[in-house]
């Protein structure tokens, strides 16, 4: 019992690590780490972690006026996600090369020897001698009933899956960087609209003060106008803060620190909004056929099928052909000589405790799992294309509606301001028109950048989003959006 207790204490987890407690004291306590627990990466570790986190020379020259192309370029250059999937693709390529090597013969060289002493009483061979033997062996697998081809096919499909996953990651990074860019431009537009709303509120307050000064309005009008001004100023202040938050998201998307010296060039010009000329069924068909993540899922399904073939072959015999060539040197001539042999070998696992049979069943069930995941990825892609298609349709309609809204809201505010100045309109009518105009300005900004975001999303969901952010969808000109 004492021994068992001592053994149990020896297997208990360590109580300290690096001079600090190895674990928290309780489930509700926090762990106080030693100084080296969160030590920064240094040397090769740091270089490996930050590899690619640079600003290309063609971008560095205008780092304070980044365009959409620059943002996408920086994101693809610096993204840890693309570096990770790229490294995984290269690792899969090396694995495929390793699997291909099984089709070639293996050649090994062996050298062994040294002094030895025998207890034999023979007088022919001395009891003490020194031998050195060299052997060159060649072995080639003639037949294995699918193990070699199955392993190579699995590595082949795994390489395809890794490359396609990298392509999908590239599209996701492009979409993320575009989304951050569009969000920043939208936040800037909203900040400008909020500033314009403050100007409108100030003009209305001045009008209320003038009417009050001449006795045509009560102090209530002035107070309501002041309240509207304060509200618009709060909105403007929040909008300015949102610009900085959106800038931080751009920095995150392109792999730069948020406090780095960079700026995105403002984009407040009028750009035409196009109408999608493709129907949802054609886009779904395109996505199912060529979207990278869907194709990667199919490659993984083929890989699992090849692994079933490899597992099944492990229950069957294998046929090998080999040859040996050896030479032994010794300080005794009787022990020297050469050997050579031609070997024909058949290995047949007659009984392995059913482990290999269970391996086949496990491989078959894993293949069923991967096949089900592949179907789920296909259905998810269809749902995403369907959703983003109609999101773009809605965004297109909102651009047109917002253009009409800003026109009517501007005219309504002008009329309400004129009526109030002439003494025939109320302050409530004026403030209502002011609020509607501020909302219309915001809707114009949001509708425009929401459309660009929806277009990029549909391009990604359809699997055609390019590395420069191009959606690669068929569009036809529509009425130019207003700003």
C-alpha positions as CSV (number, residue, x, y, z in Angstrom):
1,X,0.0,0.0,0.0
2,X,2.9,2.3,0.8
3,X,4.4,1.6,-2.6
4,X,1.1,2.3,-4.4
5,X,0.7,5.6,-2.5
6,X,4.2,6.6,-3.4
7,X,3.6,5.7,-7.0
8,X,0.4,7.8,-7.0
9,X,2.2,10.8,-5.7
10,X,4.9,10.4,-8.2
11,X,2.3,10.5,-11.1
12,X,0.6,13.6,-9.7
13,X,0.9,16.7,-11.9
14,X,3.7,19.1,-10.9
15,X,2.7,21.8,-8.4
16,X,5.1,24.5,-9.8
17,X,6.5,25.5,-13.1
18,X,9.2,28.2,-13.5
19,X,8.9,29.2,-9.9
20,X,5.1,29.8,-10.2
21,X,2.1,27.6,-9.5
22,X,1.5,25.2,-12.3
23,X,-2.2,25.6,-12.3
24,X,-4.8,28.0,-10.9
25,X,-5.6,27.4,-7.2
26,X,-9.3,26.8,-8.0
27,X,-11.8,26.7,-10.8
28,X,-12.7,30.3,-10.1
29,X,-9.2,31.6,-9.7
30,X,-6.9,33.1,-12.4
31,X,-3.4,31.8,-13.0
32,X,-0.5,34.0,-12.2
33,X,2.1,33.2,-14.9
34,X,5.9,33.4,-14.4
35,X,7.8,36.1,-16.2
36,X,8.8,33.9,-19.1
37,X,5.2,32.6,-19.8
38,X,4.4,35.4,-22.1
39,X,7.9,36.2,-23.3
40,X,8.0,37.8,-26.8
41,X,9.2,35.8,-29.7
42,X,12.8,36.4,-30.7
43,X,15.2,35.4,-33.4
44,X,14.0,32.8,-35.9
45,X,10.7,32.5,-34.0
46,X,9.9,36.1,-34.5
47,X,10.9,36.0,-38.2
48,X,8.8,33.0,-38.8
49,X,5.7,34.5,-37.1
50,X,6.0,37.9,-38.9
51,X,7.2,36.6,-42.3
52,X,5.6,38.7,-45.0
53,X,4.4,41.5,-42.7
54,X,5.9,44.2,-44.9
55,X,4.7,47.2,-47.0
56,X,5.7,46.6,-50.7
57,X,7.8,49.3,-52.3
58,X,5.1,50.2,-54.8
59,X,2.7,50.9,-51.9
60,X,5.1,52.5,-49.4
61,X,5.4,55.6,-51.7
62,X,1.8,56.5,-51.1
63,X,1.1,55.0,-47.7
64,X,-0.9,58.0,-46.7
65,X,-3.2,57.7,-49.7
66,X,-4.0,54.0,-50.0
67,X,-6.5,52.9,-52.6
68,X,-8.7,49.8,-52.6
69,X,-6.1,48.0,-54.7
70,X,-3.4,48.9,-52.2
71,X,-5.5,47.7,-49.3
72,X,-6.2,44.3,-51.0
73,X,-2.5,44.0,-52.0
74,X,-1.3,44.7,-48.4
75,X,-3.8,42.2,-47.0
76,X,-2.7,39.4,-49.3
77,X,1.0,40.2,-48.6
78,X,0.7,40.4,-44.8
79,X,-2.2,38.1,-43.9
80,X,-1.2,35.3,-41.5
81,X,-4.1,33.3,-42.9
82,X,-2.6,33.1,-46.4
83,X,0.8,32.5,-45.1
84,X,-0.6,29.6,-43.1
85,X,-2.5,28.0,-45.9
86,X,0.5,28.5,-48.3
87,X,2.8,26.7,-45.9
88,X,0.2,23.9,-45.6
89,X,0.1,23.6,-49.3
90,X,3.9,23.3,-49.6
91,X,3.8,20.7,-46.8
92,X,1.2,18.7,-48.7
93,X,3.3,18.9,-51.8
94,X,6.3,17.5,-49.9
95,X,4.0,14.7,-48.6
96,X,2.9,13.9,-52.1
97,X,6.5,13.7,-53.1
98,X,7.2,11.3,-50.3
99,X,4.3,9.1,-51.4
100,X,5.6,9.1,-55.0
101,X,8.9,7.8,-53.7
102,X,7.2,4.5,-52.9
103,X,7.2,3.6,-56.6
104,X,11.0,3.6,-56.6
105,X,13.3,0.9,-55.2
106,X,15.0,1.5,-51.9
107,X,18.7,1.2,-51.5
108,X,20.5,1.0,-48.2
109,X,24.1,0.7,-47.2
110,X,25.2,-0.9,-43.9
111,X,28.6,-0.9,-42.3
112,X,29.2,-2.7,-39.0
113,X,32.2,-4.2,-37.2
114,X,34.7,-4.0,-34.5
115,X,36.9,-6.2,-32.3
116,X,35.3,-9.3,-30.8
117,X,36.3,-12.2,-28.6
118,X,34.9,-15.7,-28.8
119,X,34.9,-18.4,-26.1
120,X,35.2,-21.1,-28.7
121,X,37.9,-23.7,-28.2
122,X,38.5,-23.9,-31.9
123,X,42.2,-23.6,-32.9
124,X,41.3,-22.8,-36.5
125,X,39.6,-19.4,-35.8
126,X,41.4,-17.3,-33.2
127,X,39.3,-16.2,-30.3
128,X,40.2,-12.5,-30.8
129,X,39.6,-10.9,-34.1
130,X,38.5,-7.6,-35.8
131,X,35.8,-7.7,-38.5
132,X,34.3,-5.0,-40.7
133,X,31.3,-5.9,-42.9
134,X,29.7,-3.7,-45.5
135,X,26.4,-4.6,-47.1
136,X,24.5,-2.9,-50.0
137,X,20.8,-3.9,-50.2
138,X,18.2,-3.2,-52.8
139,X,14.5,-3.8,-52.3
140,X,11.6,-3.1,-54.7
141,X,7.9,-3.6,-54.0
142,X,6.5,-5.5,-56.9
143,X,2.9,-5.9,-55.7
144,X,0.9,-4.7,-52.8
145,X,-2.8,-4.8,-54.0
146,X,-3.3,-1.0,-53.8
147,X,-1.5,0.2,-50.7
148,X,1.1,2.2,-52.6
149,X,-1.4,3.5,-55.2
150,X,-3.9,4.3,-52.5
151,X,-1.4,6.2,-50.4
152,X,-0.2,8.2,-53.4
153,X,-3.8,8.9,-54.5
154,X,-4.7,10.1,-51.0
155,X,-1.6,12.4,-50.9
156,X,-2.5,13.6,-54.4
157,X,-6.0,14.7,-53.3
158,X,-4.7,16.1,-50.1
159,X,-2.4,18.4,-52.1
160,X,-5.4,19.5,-54.2
161,X,-7.4,20.2,-51.1
162,X,-4.6,22.2,-49.6
163,X,-4.1,24.3,-52.7
164,X,-7.9,24.9,-53.1
165,X,-8.1,25.8,-49.4
166,X,-5.4,28.3,-50.0
167,X,-7.4,29.8,-52.9
168,X,-10.5,30.0,-50.7
169,X,-8.5,31.7,-48.0
170,X,-7.2,34.2,-50.5
171,X,-10.7,35.1,-51.5
172,X,-11.8,35.4,-47.9
173,X,-8.8,37.7,-47.2
174,X,-9.7,39.8,-50.2
175,X,-13.3,40.0,-49.1
176,X,-12.3,40.9,-45.5
177,X,-10.0,43.7,-46.7
178,X,-12.6,45.0,-49.1
179,X,-15.2,45.0,-46.4
180,X,-12.9,46.9,-44.1
181,X,-12.2,49.5,-46.9
182,X,-15.9,49.9,-47.7
183,X,-16.8,50.2,-44.0
184,X,-14.2,53.0,-43.6
185,X,-15.4,54.9,-46.6
186,X,-19.0,54.5,-45.3
187,X,-18.1,55.8,-41.9
188,X,-16.3,58.7,-43.5
189,X,-19.4,59.5,-45.6
190,X,-21.6,59.2,-42.5
191,X,-19.3,61.6,-40.7
192,X,-19.6,64.1,-43.5
193,X,-23.3,63.7,-43.6
194,X,-23.4,64.2,-39.8
195,X,-21.3,67.4,-40.2
196,X,-23.8,68.7,-42.8
197,X,-26.6,67.9,-40.4
198,X,-24.9,70.0,-37.8
199,X,-24.7,72.9,-40.3
200,X,-28.4,72.5,-41.1
201,X,-29.3,72.5,-37.3
202,X,-27.2,75.6,-36.8
203,X,-29.0,77.4,-39.6
204,X,-32.4,76.4,-38.1
205,X,-31.3,77.6,-34.7
206,X,-30.4,81.0,-36.2
207,X,-33.7,81.1,-37.9
208,X,-35.5,80.4,-34.5
209,X,-33.4,83.0,-32.8
210,X,-34.3,85.6,-35.4
211,X,-38.0,84.9,-35.1
212,X,-37.7,85.0,-31.3
213,X,-35.9,88.3,-31.4
214,X,-38.7,90.0,-33.4
215,X,-41.4,88.4,-31.3
216,X,-42.7,85.9,-33.9
217,X,-41.6,82.8,-32.0
218,X,-41.6,81.7,-28.4
219,X,-38.6,80.5,-26.4
220,X,-39.9,77.0,-26.9
221,X,-38.9,77.2,-30.6
222,X,-35.4,78.3,-29.7
223,X,-35.0,75.5,-27.1
224,X,-36.3,72.8,-29.5
225,X,-33.8,74.1,-32.2
226,X,-31.0,73.9,-29.6
227,X,-32.0,70.4,-28.7
228,X,-31.9,69.4,-32.3
229,X,-28.5,71.0,-32.7
230,X,-27.1,69.1,-29.6
231,X,-28.5,65.9,-30.9
232,X,-26.9,66.4,-34.3
233,X,-23.6,67.2,-32.7
234,X,-23.7,64.0,-30.7
235,X,-24.3,62.1,-33.8
236,X,-21.4,63.8,-35.5
237,X,-19.1,63.1,-32.6
238,X,-20.1,59.4,-32.6
239,X,-19.5,59.3,-36.4
240,X,-16.0,60.7,-35.9
241,X,-15.2,58.0,-33.4
242,X,-16.6,55.4,-35.8
243,X,-14.2,56.5,-38.5
244,X,-11.2,55.8,-36.2
245,X,-12.7,52.4,-35.3
246,X,-13.1,51.6,-39.0
247,X,-9.6,52.7,-39.7
248,X,-8.4,50.2,-37.0
249,X,-10.3,47.4,-38.8
250,X,-8.5,48.3,-42.1
251,X,-5.2,48.1,-40.2
252,X,-6.1,44.7,-38.9
253,X,-7.1,43.5,-42.4
254,X,-3.9,44.6,-44.0
255,X,-1.6,43.3,-41.2
256,X,-0.5,46.7,-39.8
257,X,-0.7,48.1,-36.3
258,X,-3.6,50.4,-35.8
259,X,-1.3,53.2,-34.8
260,X,0.9,52.9,-37.9
261,X,1.4,55.9,-40.2
262,X,-1.0,55.1,-43.0
263,X,-4.2,56.6,-44.4
264,X,-6.8,55.4,-46.9
265,X,-7.5,58.0,-49.6
266,X,-11.1,59.3,-49.3
267,X,-13.5,58.2,-51.9
268,X,-16.5,60.5,-52.1
269,X,-17.0,60.6,-55.9
270,X,-20.0,59.4,-57.8
271,X,-19.6,55.9,-59.3
272,X,-22.2,54.1,-61.4
273,X,-24.0,51.3,-59.7
274,X,-24.5,48.4,-62.1
275,X,-27.3,45.8,-62.4
276,X,-26.5,42.1,-62.2
277,X,-27.2,40.4,-65.5
278,X,-26.9,36.8,-64.2
279,X,-29.6,34.8,-62.6
280,X,-29.3,33.1,-59.3
281,X,-29.3,29.5,-60.8
282,X,-26.3,30.2,-63.0
283,X,-24.4,31.6,-60.1
284,X,-25.2,28.6,-57.9
285,X,-24.1,26.3,-60.7
286,X,-20.8,28.2,-61.0
287,X,-20.3,28.1,-57.2
288,X,-20.9,24.3,-57.0
289,X,-18.7,23.7,-59.9
290,X,-15.7,25.8,-59.1
291,X,-15.8,27.5,-55.7
292,X,-12.5,26.7,-54.0
293,X,-13.8,25.5,-50.7
294,X,-16.4,23.3,-52.4
295,X,-13.8,21.8,-54.7
296,X,-11.5,21.3,-51.7
297,X,-14.3,19.4,-49.9
298,X,-14.6,17.1,-52.9
299,X,-10.9,16.5,-53.0
300,X,-11.0,15.5,-49.3
301,X,-13.8,13.1,-50.1
302,X,-11.6,11.5,-52.8
303,X,-8.7,11.4,-50.4
304,X,-10.8,9.4,-47.9
305,X,-11.8,7.0,-50.6
306,X,-8.2,6.4,-51.4
307,X,-7.4,5.9,-47.8
308,X,-10.0,3.1,-47.7
309,X,-8.2,1.4,-50.6
310,X,-4.9,1.7,-48.8
311,X,-6.4,0.3,-45.5
312,X,-8.0,-2.6,-47.4
313,X,-4.7,-3.5,-49.1
314,X,-3.0,-3.9,-45.7
315,X,-5.1,-7.1,-45.2
316,X,-3.6,-8.6,-48.5
317,X,-0.2,-10.0,-49.3
318,X,2.7,-7.9,-50.6
319,X,5.4,-9.2,-53.0
320,X,9.0,-7.8,-52.8
321,X,12.1,-8.4,-54.8
322,X,15.5,-7.7,-53.2
323,X,19.2,-8.1,-53.6
324,X,22.2,-8.0,-51.2
325,X,25.8,-7.5,-51.9
326,X,28.2,-7.8,-48.9
327,X,31.9,-7.7,-48.2
328,X,33.6,-8.7,-44.9
329,X,37.1,-7.8,-44.0
330,X,39.0,-9.2,-41.0
331,X,42.4,-9.4,-39.5
332,X,42.0,-13.2,-40.0
333,X,41.9,-14.3,-43.6
334,X,39.6,-17.2,-42.8
335,X,36.8,-14.7,-41.9
336,X,37.1,-12.6,-45.0
337,X,34.9,-13.0,-48.0
338,X,32.0,-11.6,-50.0
339,X,28.3,-12.5,-50.2
340,X,25.5,-11.8,-52.6
341,X,21.9,-12.9,-52.7
342,X,18.7,-12.4,-54.7
343,X,15.6,-12.4,-52.5
344,X,12.0,-13.0,-53.5
345,X,9.7,-12.3,-50.5
346,X,5.9,-12.6,-50.0
347,X,4.4,-11.1,-46.8
348,X,0.9,-12.1,-45.9
349,X,-0.7,-10.9,-42.7
350,X,-2.7,-14.0,-41.8
351,X,-3.9,-12.8,-38.4
352,X,-3.3,-9.5,-36.7
353,X,-5.9,-9.6,-34.0
354,X,-8.5,-8.1,-36.4
355,X,-6.7,-4.7,-36.1
356,X,-6.3,-4.3,-39.9
357,X,-9.9,-5.3,-40.5
358,X,-11.0,-2.7,-38.0
359,X,-8.7,-0.2,-39.8
360,X,-10.7,-0.8,-43.0
361,X,-14.0,-0.2,-41.2
362,X,-12.7,2.9,-39.6
363,X,-11.5,4.2,-43.0
364,X,-14.9,3.5,-44.5
365,X,-16.7,5.3,-41.8
366,X,-14.3,8.3,-41.9
367,X,-15.0,8.4,-45.7
368,X,-18.7,8.5,-44.9
369,X,-18.1,11.4,-42.5
370,X,-16.1,13.3,-45.1
371,X,-18.7,12.6,-47.8
372,X,-21.5,14.0,-45.5
373,X,-19.3,17.1,-44.8
374,X,-18.8,17.6,-48.6
375,X,-22.6,17.6,-49.1
376,X,-22.9,20.1,-46.3
377,X,-20.4,22.4,-47.8
378,X,-22.2,22.2,-51.1
379,X,-25.5,23.0,-49.6
380,X,-24.0,25.8,-47.6
381,X,-22.5,27.3,-50.7
382,X,-25.9,27.2,-52.4
383,X,-27.5,29.0,-49.5
384,X,-24.8,31.6,-49.4
385,X,-25.1,32.4,-53.1
386,X,-28.8,32.6,-52.8
387,X,-28.6,34.9,-49.8
388,X,-26.0,37.2,-51.3
389,X,-27.7,37.3,-54.7
390,X,-30.9,38.8,-53.2
391,X,-28.8,41.0,-50.9
392,X,-27.3,42.5,-53.9
393,X,-30.7,42.9,-55.6
394,X,-31.9,44.7,-52.5
395,X,-28.8,46.9,-52.3
396,X,-29.3,47.9,-55.9
397,X,-32.9,48.9,-55.2
398,X,-31.8,50.8,-52.1
399,X,-29.4,52.9,-54.2
400,X,-32.2,54.1,-56.4
401,X,-34.6,54.7,-53.5
402,X,-31.9,56.6,-51.6
403,X,-31.3,58.9,-54.5
404,X,-35.0,59.6,-54.7
405,X,-35.1,60.1,-50.9
406,X,-32.3,62.7,-50.8
407,X,-34.0,64.7,-53.6
408,X,-37.3,64.8,-51.8
409,X,-35.8,65.3,-48.4
410,X,-33.7,68.2,-49.6
411,X,-36.6,69.9,-51.2
412,X,-38.8,69.3,-48.2
413,X,-36.2,70.8,-45.8
414,X,-35.8,73.9,-48.1
415,X,-39.6,74.4,-48.2
416,X,-39.9,74.0,-44.4
417,X,-37.1,76.4,-43.7
418,X,-38.6,79.0,-46.1
419,X,-42.1,78.6,-44.6
420,X,-40.6,79.0,-41.1
421,X,-38.6,82.1,-42.0
422,X,-41.8,83.6,-43.5
423,X,-43.7,82.9,-40.3
424,X,-46.2,80.4,-41.8
425,X,-44.5,77.2,-40.7
426,X,-43.9,75.7,-37.3
427,X,-40.6,74.7,-35.7
428,X,-41.8,71.1,-35.5
429,X,-42.3,71.0,-39.3
430,X,-38.8,72.4,-39.7
431,X,-37.1,70.0,-37.3
432,X,-39.0,67.1,-38.8
433,X,-37.7,68.0,-42.2
434,X,-34.2,68.5,-40.8
435,X,-34.2,65.0,-39.3
436,X,-35.5,63.5,-42.5
437,X,-32.8,65.2,-44.5
438,X,-30.1,63.9,-42.1
439,X,-31.4,60.4,-42.4
440,X,-31.6,60.7,-46.2
441,X,-27.9,61.8,-46.3
442,X,-26.9,58.8,-44.2
443,X,-29.0,56.4,-46.4
444,X,-27.3,57.6,-49.6
445,X,-23.9,56.9,-48.1
446,X,-24.9,53.5,-46.7
447,X,-26.7,52.4,-49.8
448,X,-23.7,53.0,-52.0
449,X,-21.2,51.2,-49.9
450,X,-23.6,48.5,-49.0
451,X,-23.9,47.8,-52.7
452,X,-20.2,47.5,-53.1
453,X,-20.0,45.2,-50.1
454,X,-22.9,43.0,-51.4
455,X,-21.2,42.8,-54.8
456,X,-17.9,41.6,-53.3
457,X,-19.8,39.1,-51.1
458,X,-21.6,37.6,-54.1
459,X,-18.3,37.4,-56.0
460,X,-16.8,35.5,-53.1
461,X,-19.8,33.3,-52.6
462,X,-19.9,32.4,-56.3
463,X,-16.2,31.6,-56.1
464,X,-15.1,34.2,-58.7
465,X,-13.7,37.0,-56.5
466,X,-10.3,38.0,-57.9
467,X,-7.0,38.7,-56.2
468,X,-7.4,42.4,-56.9
469,X,-11.0,42.5,-55.6
470,X,-12.7,42.2,-58.9
471,X,-16.1,40.5,-58.6
472,X,-16.0,38.9,-62.1
473,X,-19.7,39.0,-62.5
474,X,-21.7,40.1,-65.5
475,X,-23.1,43.6,-64.8
476,X,-25.0,46.1,-67.0
477,X,-25.0,49.9,-66.5
478,X,-27.7,51.5,-64.4
479,X,-28.5,55.0,-63.3
480,X,-25.5,56.6,-61.7
481,X,-25.7,56.8,-57.9
482,X,-25.9,60.2,-56.3
483,X,-23.9,61.4,-53.4
